[in-house]
Amino acid sequence: MSQASRGPGGAARGGLVFLHAGAFSGSATGLLAALRADSSVPGVVACDLMPLAREPRLAAARLRATAEARRAGPGTPWAKTAAWPTGIQRYVTRRGLFDGDRPVLIVQSLPALVPPGDVRYAVYTDRVGLEGTTGAADTPGGTGAYRSRYTEGWLDRERRMLAGAHRVFVMGQSTADVLADRYGIPADRIAVVGAGVNVPAPDTDPDLQPLSPRDPAAPPRLLFVGTQWELKGGPELLQAFARLHADDARWNLVLAGSAPDGRLPAGVTSAGRVPHRDMPGLYAGVDALVIPTHREAYGIALVEALTRGLPCVGTDVGNQRSIVEDAGLLVPPGDADALYDALRTLHTDYSDLRAKAGKRGAVLRPAMTWPHVARTIWEALQ
């Protein structure tokens, strides 16, 4: 906790209580740092809920959550049960974090906490439980392989948390639509605020940013970014890429974050897990980003690429279309043939797509920063 003055139970007293579950793909870390750096925020008390899984006093709640998840069926995570957030809520309440004197920001809908009525709180999330996912059983042609899983008890808690929030801040419009249509949240309590990037672009016009030399007649150099190989469409990407490489051996692809087991196909290299500080070098050495994901709540890597003037090839799920607009190409997830065609089009239309990516990046760059998101959230909580 911060070094603010202490209140009952040893809880720090400050201007904002910040509750999050892990790093949230870097988003929680970036947002917390921006809030703490904002001079208008009198103090931030942060509590990471993820390590509580090892808290001895929550062992009974963890056991109940595990049993509840097993009853719900294979693939249901114990964290998305009613038992686990109930245990967490008792824990944070005992520590005075729901004292009613300070606003609370709950990052992600995963915690499914339901603060008391006298607590002014908001939720910031990239997606919600009922948000449609490609491959879900209720999607035409879906197999259910990538469907979000949770118990009905967890969903009830998430509903109550969202219904009681002063504001629900979301990264993209698709989540806002689900909140209005399937949760019944009034539009005036939903705000689309985007997200900050983990790897900011140089503060220059994308068209002026130097790229490593390339033969304009050669295929664009591709970069894949993702830590979940199958979920992010890695197998379909390699299927499409194998055909491209057979057509023209100059095609090459760099994998960052994850890769398949075994030997990589010709033209493909793996950079492994790449720290954020080293990502600018990867972006500078490629011509386009391709992430044919099956499920994506937002797509921060797409924003990072576009703010560098790199066109993107992705899928028409979640908020991809509203991010990319005309600065890239989107295909149905799981369709290797469509992906192959899109990458061929990327090659033939690269100059035009590169110009559109530069314009799109100029729009995204000033808004997609954590200081901007932090100030928007804090002002709405006052």
C-alpha positions in Angstrom: 0.0 0.0 0.0 1.0 3.6 -0.4 2.5 5.7 2.5 -0.7 7.7 3.0 -2.1 8.1 6.5 -3.6 5.0 8.1 -7.2 4.5 9.1 -9.1 1.8 11.0 -7.7 -1.7 10.6 -4.4 -0.4 9.2 -5.8 0.5 5.8 -4.2 3.5 4.1 -6.3 6.6 3.7 -6.1 8.3 0.3 -8.1 9.7 -2.5 -8.8 6.5 -4.5 -8.9 2.8 -3.8 -7.5 0.8 -6.8 -8.4 -2.9 -6.9 -7.0 -5.1 -9.6 -6.4 -8.7 -10.4 -2.8 -9.0 -11.6 -1.2 -6.9 -14.3 -4.1 -7.2 -16.7 -1.8 -7.4 -19.7 0.1 -4.3 -18.5 -3.1 -2.2 -18.3 -3.5 -2.2 -14.6 0.2 -1.3 -14.1 0.0 1.5 -16.7 -3.2 2.9 -15.3 -2.0 2.8 -11.7 1.2 4.6 -12.5 -0.7 7.3 -14.4 -3.1 7.8 -11.5 -0.3 8.1 -9.1 1.5 10.6 -11.3 -1.6 12.8 -11.7 -1.3 15.7 -9.3 -5.1 16.0 -9.2 -5.4 12.6 -7.5 -4.8 13.1 -3.8 -3.6 9.6 -3.2 -4.0 6.0 -4.5 -4.3 2.9 -2.3 -3.7 -0.1 -4.6 -4.5 -3.7 -3.8 -3.6 -6.6 -6.1 -6.2 -9.3 -5.6 -4.3 -12.0 -7.5 -1.8 -12.9 -4.7 -4.8 -13.5 -2.4 -5.0 -17.0 -3.9 -2.0 -17.8 -1.6 -3.5 -16.1 1.4 -3.9 -18.7 4.2 -7.0 -16.9 5.6 -8.7 -17.4 2.2 -7.9 -21.1 1.9 -11.5 -22.2 2.7 -12.8 -19.8 0.0 -10.4 -21.2 -2.5 -11.6 -24.8 -1.7 -15.2 -23.8 -2.1 -14.4 -22.0 -5.3 -12.6 -25.1 -6.7 -15.6 -27.3 -5.9 -18.0 -24.8 -7.4 -15.9 -24.7 -10.6 -15.8 -28.5 -10.9 -19.6 -28.7 -10.6 -19.9 -26.1 -13.4 -18.0 -28.3 -15.8 -14.6 -28.6 -17.5 -12.7 -25.5 -18.2 -14.4 -23.3 -15.6 -11.8 -21.3 -13.7 -12.1 -21.3 -9.9 -11.7 -17.5 -10.0 -15.0 -17.1 -11.9 -17.2 -18.6 -9.2 -19.4 -17.0 -6.6 -17.3 -18.4 -3.7 -14.0 -16.7 -4.6 -15.2 -13.1 -5.0 -17.3 -13.6 -1.9 -14.1 -14.5 0.1 -12.2 -11.6 -1.5 -14.9 -9.2 -0.6 -14.7 -10.1 3.1 -11.0 -9.7 3.0 -11.0 -6.2 1.5 -13.9 -5.1 3.7 -12.0 -6.1 6.8 -9.1 -3.9 5.7 -11.3 -0.8 5.4 -11.1 -0.6 1.6 -14.8 -0.2 1.3 -15.1 2.5 4.0 -17.4 4.8 2.0 -15.0 7.8 2.4 -13.1 7.2 -0.8 -14.1 6.3 -4.4 -13.1 2.8 -5.6 -11.9 1.7 -9.0 -12.3 -2.0 -9.8 -10.1 -2.9 -12.7 -11.7 -5.8 -14.8 -15.0 -7.4 -14.2 -13.2 -10.6 -13.1 -13.2 -9.7 -9.3 -17.0 -9.5 -9.3 -17.0 -7.4 -6.1 -20.2 -5.8 -4.9 -19.3 -2.8 -2.7 -21.8 -1.5 -0.1 -24.4 1.1 -1.2 -22.5 4.0 0.4 -19.4 3.4 -1.7 -19.0 5.4 -4.9 -17.2 3.1 -7.3 -16.4 2.5 -11.0 -15.4 -0.4 -13.1 -12.8 -0.3 -15.9 -12.7 -3.4 -18.1 -11.8 -4.6 -21.5 -14.7 -7.1 -21.6 -17.6 -8.5 -19.6 -18.8 -12.1 -19.0 -21.6 -12.0 -21.5 -19.6 -10.4 -24.3 -19.9 -12.6 -27.4 -16.9 -14.6 -28.3 -16.0 -16.3 -31.6 -16.3 -20.0 -31.2 -18.9 -19.7 -28.5 -21.6 -22.4 -28.5 -24.2 -19.7 -29.2 -22.3 -18.4 -32.2 -23.3 -19.8 -35.6 -20.8 -22.5 -36.5 -19.1 -22.1 -33.1 -17.5 -25.0 -31.3 -17.3 -23.5 -27.9 -13.5 -23.9 -27.8 -12.9 -20.2 -27.0 -16.0 -19.4 -25.0 -15.6 -17.6 -21.7 -16.6 -19.9 -18.8 -17.9 -19.0 -15.4 -20.5 -20.2 -12.9 -24.0 -18.7 -12.7 -23.1 -17.4 -9.2 -20.1 -15.5 -10.6 -22.3 -14.0 -13.4 -24.9 -12.9 -10.8 -22.2 -11.1 -8.8 -20.7 -9.5 -12.0 -24.2 -8.2 -12.9 -24.7 -6.7 -9.5 -21.3 -5.1 -9.5 -21.9 -3.5 -12.9 -25.4 -2.4 -12.0 -24.3 -0.6 -8.9 -21.3 1.2 -10.5 -21.3 5.0 -10.8 -19.6 4.5 -14.1 -18.5 1.5 -16.2 -15.4 2.5 -18.2 -14.6 0.2 -21.2 -11.9 0.1 -23.7 -14.0 -0.3 -26.8 -17.5 0.1 -28.3 -18.4 -3.6 -28.6 -18.2 -3.9 -24.8 -20.3 -0.8 -24.4 -23.0 -2.3 -26.7 -23.1 -5.6 -24.6 -23.4 -3.6 -21.4 -26.4 -1.7 -22.7 -28.1 -4.6 -24.6 -27.5 -7.6 -22.3 -26.9 -6.1 -18.9 -29.3 -3.2 -19.1 -26.8 -0.6 -18.0 -28.0 2.9 -18.9 -26.0 4.6 -21.6 -25.1 7.6 -19.5 -23.3 5.3 -17.1 -21.1 3.7 -19.8 -18.0 5.5 -21.1 -15.7 4.3 -23.8 -12.2 5.5 -22.8 -9.8 3.3 -24.7 -6.6 2.2 -23.2 -3.0 3.2 -23.1 -0.4 1.3 -25.1 2.4 -0.7 -23.3 4.9 0.4 -25.9 4.4 4.1 -26.8 5.3 5.2 -30.3 7.7 8.1 -30.9 5.9 11.4 -30.7 6.2 12.1 -34.4 4.1 11.7 -37.5 4.1 8.0 -38.4 5.0 8.8 -42.0 8.2 10.4 -40.7 9.2 7.5 -38.5 12.2 5.7 -39.9 11.6 2.0 -40.9 14.4 -0.4 -41.6 15.2 -0.6 -45.4 13.0 -2.9 -47.5 12.7 -3.8 -51.1 9.3 -2.1 -52.1 8.7 -5.0 -54.5 9.2 -7.6 -51.8 6.3 -8.8 -49.6 5.8 -6.9 -46.3 7.6 -8.3 -43.3 5.1 -9.6 -40.8 5.0 -9.5 -37.0 2.7 -11.7 -34.8 2.3 -10.7 -31.2 0.5 -12.9 -28.7 1.1 -15.0 -25.6 -1.7 -17.6 -26.3 -0.7 -19.3 -29.5 -3.9 -21.2 -30.3 -6.3 -18.5 -29.0 -4.5 -15.8 -31.0 -4.9 -17.8 -34.3 -1.2 -18.9 -34.6 -2.0 -22.3 -36.3 -4.2 -20.6 -38.9 -1.4 -18.0 -39.5 1.2 -20.7 -40.2 -1.2 -22.4 -42.6 -1.7 -19.2 -44.5 2.0 -18.3 -44.3 3.1 -21.6 -45.7 1.1 -20.9 -48.9 2.5 -17.4 -49.1 6.1 -18.7 -48.7 5.5 -21.3 -51.3 4.4 -18.6 -53.7 7.4 -16.3 -52.9 10.2 -17.3 -50.6 10.8 -13.6 -49.7 7.9 -13.7 -47.3 9.0 -13.7 -43.6 7.3 -13.7 -40.3 8.5 -12.9 -36.8 6.6 -14.5 -33.8 6.7 -12.6 -30.5 5.3 -13.9 -27.2 4.4 -17.4 -28.2 5.2 -20.0 -30.9 4.3 -23.6 -31.7 6.3 -26.5 -30.4 8.9 -28.0 -32.7 10.7 -26.7 -35.7 9.4 -23.5 -37.3 8.5 -23.4 -41.0 10.8 -21.8 -43.5 10.6 -18.0 -43.4 9.4 -17.9 -39.7 11.5 -16.9 -36.7 10.6 -16.7 -33.1 11.7 -13.8 -30.9 10.3 -15.5 -27.7 9.0 -13.4 -24.9 10.0 -9.9 -25.6 10.1 -7.2 -22.8 8.2 -4.0 -23.5 11.5 -2.1 -23.6 12.6 -4.2 -26.6 9.4 -4.1 -28.6 10.2 -0.8 -30.4 13.0 -2.6 -32.2 10.7 -5.4 -33.4 8.1 -2.9 -34.6 10.8 -0.9 -36.5 12.0 -4.0 -38.3 8.6 -5.1 -39.8 6.1 -3.6 -42.2 2.8 -5.0 -40.8 1.2 -6.6 -37.8 -0.9 -9.8 -38.1 -2.9 -11.3 -35.3 -5.7 -13.6 -36.5 -7.2 -14.0 -33.1 -10.3 -16.1 -32.2 -11.1 -13.8 -29.3 -9.9 -10.4 -28.4 -11.5 -8.0 -26.0 -9.6 -4.9 -27.3 -6.3 -5.3 -29.1 -3.6 -3.0 -27.6 -1.0 -4.5 -30.0 -3.0 -3.3 -32.9 -3.0 0.2 -31.5 0.7 0.0 -30.9 1.3 -0.9 -34.5 -1.0 1.7 -35.9 0.5 4.5 -33.9 3.7 3.6 -35.7 2.1 3.7 -39.1 2.0 -0.1 -39.6 -1.1 -1.6 -41.2 -2.7 -4.5 -39.5 -4.3 -7.8 -40.5 -6.7 -9.1 -37.8 -10.2 -10.6 -37.4 -13.6 -9.2 -37.1 -14.1 -9.9 -33.4 -14.5 -7.6 -30.4 -13.3 -4.1 -31.1 -10.9 -4.9 -33.9 -13.0 -3.1 -36.6 -13.3 0.1 -34.6 -9.6 0.1 -33.9 -8.3 -0.7 -37.4 -11.0 1.0 -39.5 -9.6 1.2 -43.1 -5.9 0.9 -42.0 -5.8 -2.8 -42.5 -7.7 -5.9 -43.3 -10.0 -8.1 -41.2 -11.1 -11.7 -41.8 -13.3 -14.2 -40.0 -11.4 -16.0 -37.2 -10.2 -19.5 -38.0 -10.4 -19.0 -41.8 -6.8 -19.7 -43.1 -7.9 -19.2 -46.7 -9.4 -15.8 -46.0 -6.2 -14.9 -44.1 -4.0 -16.0 -47.1 -6.1 -13.8 -49.4 -5.9 -10.8 -47.0 -2.1 -11.1 -46.7 -1.8 -11.2 -50.5 -3.9 -8.1 -50.7 -1.7 -6.5 -48.0 1.2 -7.0 -50.4 -0.5 -5.6 -53.5 -2.1 -2.7 -51.7 0.7 -2.0 -49.2 1.4 1.6 -50.1 -2.2 2.6 -49.8 -2.7 0.7 -46.5 0.5 2.2 -45.1 -0.7 5.7 -45.8 -4.1 4.9 -44.1 -2.3 3.5 -41.1 -0.3 6.7 -40.8 -3.5 8.7 -40.7 -5.2 6.3 -38.3 -2.2 6.3 -36.0 -2.2 10.1 -35.8 -5.8 9.9 -34.5 -5.1 7.2 -32.0 -1.7 8.4 -30.6 -2.9 11.4 -28.4 -5.9 9.5 -27.0 -4.4 6.1 -26.3 -2.2 7.0 -23.4 -2.6 6.0 -19.7 -2.4 9.6 -18.5 -5.4 10.5 -20.7 -7.4 7.4 -19.6 -6.5 8.1 -15.9 -7.6 11.7 -16.0 -10.9 10.8 -17.7 -11.7 8.2 -15.1 -10.7 10.3 -12.1 -12.7 13.3 -13.3 -15.8 11.1 -13.7 -15.5 9.8 -10.2 -15.5 13.2 -8.6 
